[in-house]
Amino acid sequence: MPSPAPLQSSPEASSSATAATAAWLATGHRMTDAGSVTTAAIDLDQPRQGITLTGEGVSSASTLLGLDLRSECRLADHWLRGDDVTAVYESVDARHLRTTAMWRLHSSAGATRAWELIASAQTSLLQSDSVLAVVSEIDASDILWGTCRDGAVTWQSNPSPEATCVLLTHSSTHDSRTSVLVAAHPGDARRVSAVQHGRRTSVECWLFSTALEKGVLLRSRVLAAIGPTATATQWAGDLASAFAASPPLLTT
């Protein structure tokens, strides 16, 4: 029998070649995490929604790792490769910003499920405003702010400018819903904020504080995870501290 033809290296060819074994299932522009007990899906036409969670244990309106481009944008390209869903967006405003969003399955243990958004930006202008935000919206009754020191995360209920992660929990340990961790990498974070309106909480991780010049690529990442409320500070602390210890992404 003849040997199979080698896989092509282009994004489009990689997408079709790996579709059968990919961790994400593609239906048009909708990507679904095939291994998650809670339904987690990405609509590439709605980057600000990020990963939408539905099913038992989560609010139907919960969204994680949405990319706020601060303007209208168009989906210029996308592909699926292994654990990664990648989409390229071009802004239609005066910034001429080209942003690549890579939603990646992140390794986790036990009853937790984690994802990572790696965002990068570049422009065709001599100089442009590069500021972006990664947004997550969850129903939760309590917010804990986490600061990583000496390889461990310390949680506190009061907001701290040094915090690089937040844990959204529920008051009762008997609550069947999951808790949510959102963590910016300490080497990349510009600012992390969490605003609560009733039981609705919006978490924003602001990226890229400097002006972007032509020929420069900025890159940053944010982690999000869900897991049981009863052990939330433990599993969230382990994930956040390991994430903080990983080396920052290169900026060129």
Buried (B, 14 or more C-beta within 10 A) or exposed (E): EEEEEEEEEEBEEBBBBBEEEBBBBBEEEBBBBEEBEBEBBBBBEBBBBBBBBEEEBBBEEBBBBBBBBBEEBEBEEBBBBEBBBBBBBBBEEEBBBBBBBBBBBBEBEEEBBBBBBBBBBBBEEEEBBBBBBBBBBBBBBBBBBBBBEEEEBBBEEEEEEEBBBBBBBBEEEEBEBBBBBBBBBBEBBBEBEBEBEEEBBBBBBBBBEEEBBEEBBBBBBBBBBBBBBBBBBEBBBBBBBBBBEEEEBEEE
